[in-house]
């Protein structure tokens, strides 16, 4: 039984390592707050703002001047407010 558990654990570790090499992990999401200093050299992706009339979370993935990728989450007003 111990050999079976050890074999399963080794298999799961191998799959996890293979997954990381074929699909690089996304950067951890940092939460923006007023006054945060961002070193943005290049914007990689901006999330779509939903068509609602309320404050919603949005994300931006960017590269800093050292080439490191970051994802920052911030609050924006939805894109569904009417000015009629």
N, C-alpha and C positions, 0 to 999 in steps of 0.2 A: 504494500500500500504506500509506504514512504517513497519507493522508487517511482510509482505512478504520479504522485504529487510533485516530486522533484522534476520529472519529465514534463509535466504540464506547465509548471512554473518556468522552466527553461524555454519551452515553446512559446509561451506568452511573451517573455522578454525578447525573444528573437523577432516575433511579429512586431512588437512595439518599436524596436530599433529599425527594422526595415521600413516601417511606416514613416518614421522621422526622416529617413534619408530620401525617400521618394516624395514625401509631402512635407516640406519644411514647415515647422510650426509657425503660426501667426504670432506677431508680437503681443505681449500682454497689453490689455486695454488700460490706458492711463486716463484718469478722470480730470478734465480741465476745471480749474477754478480761476476766478478773476485774479489777474496778476501773474498767472503761471507763465514762465518763460519757455517759449518753444523755439527750437533751432530747426527751422524748416528750410531745407535746400531744394526739395522737390516733392510736390504733392503726387501721391500714387493713386489714391482713390478717395472719393467723397460719397457718403451714403446718400440715398435718395430721401428727400424730405416728403413725408406723407401729406396728402391733401386733407388735412384736418385743421381746425381753428383752435389750437391749443399748443402749449409748449411740449416738445417731444425731444427725445435724445437723437443725436446724430453722431456719426463717426467720420474721422479723417485718418487715412494712413499716409504717412510721409517718410521721407528719408532725411536724416540730418546731414550736416556737413562732413561727418565721418563715414557716411554711407550706411548707418544703422537705421533700420526701419522701426517706426513707432506707430501706434494707433492710439488716438486720443478721442474720448467721448465728451461731448459738450451738449448744451441745451439750445434749441432753436425754436422759433415760432413756426408752427406748421404752415404749409403752403395752401391752406384751404379757406383762409379768411376772406370774406367779400368786403369790398369797399362801397357797395351800393347804398 
